[in-house]
Amino acid sequence: MKLAASSLESQVAFNESVYVSSLNEPARSGDGGMAADNIGMKSAAAGETLLVTICVVCCFVICKSSYDIVRKWRGKLDVYIIGSGPVGLTAAILAAQSNVASKIVMYEERTRAQLMGRSHQIMLDGRSVSFMRKLGVDFDNLEGCWEKDRFYTRIGIFQDYLLSVLQQRSSPEIHVHLGTKFTPSIGNSIHGSSKQLAILIAADGLRGSTTSVLGLSDEFLVLPCKAYGAFSAFERSNQPQVPTPDTRVRKLKLDLSAFGSEYRLPDITKSSFHLKVFGTFRHRYMSLLCDKSESNLVRQLRITSDPVILRNIFQESFNNYRCKGESRMTDMEALSMRCSNRLTEIKLAYRKESVAYVEMKTSLF
Ligand SMILES: Cc1cc2nc3c(=O)[nH]c(=O)nc-3n(C[C@H](O)[C@H](O)[C@H](O)COP(=O)(O)OP(=O)(O)OC[C@H]3O[C@@H](n4cnc5c(N)ncnc54)[C@H](O)[C@@H]3O)c2cc1C
């Protein structure tokens, strides 16, 4: 009986436990659903947050890059250059390589043929050569000659070469107006139309007058060189335009009586001259320099009114120091030579101002 009772108890207990467990079962499954809902809601919220974050980041990236593009565009300059001599062309190539210029506009009053025909020689020293190499000038493919690290060429050849380096570039926009003189009306049209910052560079050489058009000072900074000098040039049209290295003669002694002057000098040994013969075989140039002194010889050459004296000095000097194989200068050629009449003081002149800025009509930032 006891056994029966205990088995009954255990039965009841079992049934109770089954009942309890069956009662508990649905309760337990209700908790799990809520948790799952919670997790679902949380993950949905996290998903939303992520989506919003991604959208915000995307918006930020798009806005930032558009802002940068616009800012870069607005931050760029229109570059106007007046004169395509060596200085103007170098400025244009530098501007083109800078990534700052949105467009480059150049005005040159000479035609291309006139530019190419410019006859005098220019010399680039070692520093200028390495600077120009960085800008893309291939000296191995440029007509000229070397003397140590110096390169000599004819200015027309050099300008034509720089012009082609510039025009080979596909960007930025480059407009070269050859045969177009920069005038006040062109200047006004730039001022009127510029929608972004523009700079105007006056590279119009020593005799140019565009600084006044640009509202810049037309003054020069003049540096005396403590030297006197004279210059001569003559042309032999039957000779090639091949540049020659400079011939330099130091401490040249002159006796004016040998050059058609009555003046015999007591202090001839005190004054010595530096002679330079340069140019191409067709276009020959000579310069004569001496220290600034008040010796009788120098004074005589400074005040002389007789143009024949310097002409004779240059003719004689050329015939003494001409290149190997080059023919002598005849008296007829000497007569057609352009030549200083007297020694004048040598000065270096730099423009005080050569760049003008045009402000934007409207400002975005
Ligand atoms: C006879 C001579 C011999 C020389 N010999 C040597 C030498 O042996 N070695 C040496 O290193 N240097 C020499 N030089 C100097 C050398 O030529 C100059 O240093 C050089 O040309 C200066 O270059 P630039 O670009 O400043 O001016 P430039 O070469 O004078 O160029 C200025 C340009 O601006 C143009 N221009 C002017 N006004 C306007 C305008 N309103 N509108 C449009 N275009 C305009 C002109 O047509 C010109 O092409 C010599 C110069 C001369 C005159």
PDBQT file of the ligand as one rigid body, heavy atoms in Angstrom, charges set to zero:
ROOT
HETATM    1  C1  LIG A 401      71.659  93.325 -79.941  1.00  0.00    +0.000 C 
HETATM    2  C2  LIG A 401      71.456  92.505 -78.704  1.00  0.00    +0.000 A 
HETATM    3  C3  LIG A 401      72.396  91.535 -78.347  1.00  0.00    +0.000 A 
HETATM    4  C4  LIG A 401      72.208  90.765 -77.216  1.00  0.00    +0.000 A 
HETATM    5  N1  LIG A 401      73.117  89.812 -76.906  1.00  0.00    +0.000 NA
HETATM    6  C5  LIG A 401      72.900  88.990 -75.870  1.00  0.00    +0.000 A 
HETATM    7  C6  LIG A 401      73.791  87.927 -75.567  1.00  0.00    +0.000 A 
HETATM    8  O1  LIG A 401      74.784  87.732 -76.208  1.00  0.00    +0.000 OA
HETATM    9  N2  LIG A 401      73.528  87.122 -74.539  1.00  0.00    +0.000 N 
HETATM   10  C7  LIG A 401      72.401  87.303 -73.792  1.00  0.00    +0.000 A 
HETATM   11  O2  LIG A 401      72.166  86.512 -72.897  1.00  0.00    +0.000 OA
HETATM   12  N3  LIG A 401      71.548  88.301 -74.042  1.00  0.00    +0.000 NA
HETATM   13  C8  LIG A 401      71.773  89.153 -75.055  1.00  0.00    +0.000 A 
HETATM   14  N4  LIG A 401      70.910  90.161 -75.302  1.00  0.00    +0.000 N 
HETATM   15  C9  LIG A 401      69.825  90.379 -74.372  1.00  0.00    +0.000 C 
HETATM   16  C10 LIG A 401      68.655  89.468 -74.615  1.00  0.00    +0.000 C 
HETATM   17  O3  LIG A 401      68.222  89.553 -75.941  1.00  0.00    +0.000 OA
HETATM   18  C11 LIG A 401      67.575  89.927 -73.684  1.00  0.00    +0.000 C 
HETATM   19  O4  LIG A 401      68.051  89.768 -72.368  1.00  0.00    +0.000 OA
HETATM   20  C12 LIG A 401      66.318  89.124 -73.845  1.00  0.00    +0.000 C 
HETATM   21  O5  LIG A 401      65.849  89.203 -75.158  1.00  0.00    +0.000 OA
HETATM   22  C13 LIG A 401      65.287  89.679 -72.890  1.00  0.00    +0.000 C 
HETATM   23  O6  LIG A 401      64.130  88.932 -73.057  1.00  0.00    +0.000 OA
HETATM   24  P1  LIG A 401      62.693  89.525 -72.777  1.00  0.00    +0.000 P 
HETATM   25  O7  LIG A 401      61.742  88.408 -72.983  1.00  0.00    +0.000 OA
HETATM   26  O8  LIG A 401      62.680  90.249 -71.488  1.00  0.00    +0.000 OA
HETATM   27  O9  LIG A 401      62.463  90.682 -73.822  1.00  0.00    +0.000 OA
HETATM   28  P2  LIG A 401      62.453  90.678 -75.465  1.00  0.00    +0.000 P 
HETATM   29  O10 LIG A 401      63.329  89.591 -75.931  1.00  0.00    +0.000 OA
HETATM   30  O11 LIG A 401      62.733  92.048 -75.805  1.00  0.00    +0.000 OA
HETATM   31  O12 LIG A 401      60.954  90.272 -75.765  1.00  0.00    +0.000 OA
HETATM   32  C14 LIG A 401      59.873  91.148 -75.558  1.00  0.00    +0.000 C 
HETATM   33  C15 LIG A 401      58.775  90.795 -76.539  1.00  0.00    +0.000 C 
HETATM   34  O13 LIG A 401      57.625  91.566 -76.223  1.00  0.00    +0.000 OA
HETATM   35  C16 LIG A 401      57.001  91.958 -77.427  1.00  0.00    +0.000 C 
HETATM   36  N5  LIG A 401      56.184  93.141 -77.148  1.00  0.00    +0.000 N 
HETATM   37  C17 LIG A 401      56.590  94.359 -76.737  1.00  0.00    +0.000 A 
HETATM   38  N6  LIG A 401      55.519  95.171 -76.575  1.00  0.00    +0.000 NA
HETATM   39  C18 LIG A 401      54.423  94.431 -76.878  1.00  0.00    +0.000 A 
HETATM   40  C19 LIG A 401      53.012  94.699 -76.899  1.00  0.00    +0.000 A 
HETATM   41  N7  LIG A 401      52.500  95.881 -76.567  1.00  0.00    +0.000 N 
HETATM   42  N8  LIG A 401      52.169  93.710 -77.275  1.00  0.00    +0.000 NA
HETATM   43  C20 LIG A 401      52.636  92.492 -77.616  1.00  0.00    +0.000 A 
HETATM   44  N9  LIG A 401      53.960  92.188 -77.625  1.00  0.00    +0.000 NA
HETATM   45  C21 LIG A 401      54.836  93.143 -77.249  1.00  0.00    +0.000 A 
HETATM   46  C22 LIG A 401      58.156  92.231 -78.366  1.00  0.00    +0.000 C 
HETATM   47  O14 LIG A 401      57.727  92.111 -79.715  1.00  0.00    +0.000 OA
HETATM   48  C23 LIG A 401      59.141  91.140 -77.967  1.00  0.00    +0.000 C 
HETATM   49  O15 LIG A 401      59.019  89.987 -78.779  1.00  0.00    +0.000 OA
HETATM   50  C24 LIG A 401      71.074  90.968 -76.404  1.00  0.00    +0.000 A 
HETATM   51  C25 LIG A 401      70.130  91.944 -76.754  1.00  0.00    +0.000 A 
HETATM   52  C26 LIG A 401      70.314  92.709 -77.892  1.00  0.00    +0.000 A 
HETATM   53  C27 LIG A 401      69.273  93.746 -78.251  1.00  0.00    +0.000 C 
ENDROOT
TORSDOF 0
